[in-house]
Amino acid sequence: AVAMEPDLPTQKRRPAWLNLLLYLLAWSLVLLVLTTQTSWGVELSWSHAFVRIFRDWGPWILLGPVLWWLVKAYPLFGKRKVRNLIIHVASSLLMIVLAETLVAFAIYPATQPILKKSEMSTKDLVRGLRGERPRPVARVQDYRLRSRLIARKAQIWLLLYWVFALIGTSILQRRLAEEKARRALMLQNDLVQARFREFQSRLNPHFLFNVLNSISALTVIDPAKAETMVNQLSNLLRRVLANSDRALIPLSDEVALLRDYLAIEQVRFSDRLTVTEEIDPSVL
């Protein structure tokens, strides 16, 4: 029975702080790669490139856990797909507005002084080499340019939302498949244990010891009865083993098993045990 029990996979959940740490490390790697590419491709300073990349991806670092919750609460594949799809469409538009709000009122004001300082230091160095005085950087606000920039970023962010949603859905589906397989393995293990317990209940060790002691005694007193009991015990064991791997058996097999058991007891108790059967053949 121990050999038949499968090894169950342990389902250990990572603590929340470890999930958060892995999440931030993954985003740090993404920002590092994008910043390096931007710095080399556009020939910007690394800090300048990092600030520009952070403006584009920073909102999604903050909104990522919200998106993951939405994917788990309203999966794209499964029941109520139409309702969940509508919810995700509305959520994608709302999160774009939230992302732009974060950029306009939090990320942009926090990072703009860094960019201005970098731009002013470069221009002042050029003017100093020319013998000119540093001039303050003019603040020009082109609302049409800003609107086009927001529209372009909204398109990119909408695409990012659905890419992240599909990635999260695939991760969730894989977890559900693993959990389903784990539960199936647990049910299989429970079935094996139930069959073993059923086998034990049919062949109680106390019963086997009594039969073997009776056979041992009869080999001296009545060898013919001892041989009969050995054959009957063999038939009983054969029936039990034949039915041990089936969840349901016909009532006729159960009655046959009971007859083998009572035949052994009749040999043991002789005239002290009388068996009468009243069984309707239609129920077998």
Secondary structure, DSSP 8 states (H G I E B T S, - for coil): -TTTS----------HHHHHHHHHHHHHHHHHHHHHHHHHHHT--HHHHHHHHHHHHHHHHHHHHHHHHHHHHS-SSSTTHHHHHHHHHHHHHHHHHHHHHHIIIIIHHHHHHHHHHHHHHHHHHHHHHHT-----------HHHHHHHHHHHHHHHHHHHHHHHHHHHHHHHHHHHHHHHHHHHHHHHHHHHHHHHHHHHHS-HHHHHHHHHHHHHHHHH-HHHHHHHHHHHHHHHHHHHHHTT-S---HHHHHHHHHHHHHHHHHHHGGG--------GGG-
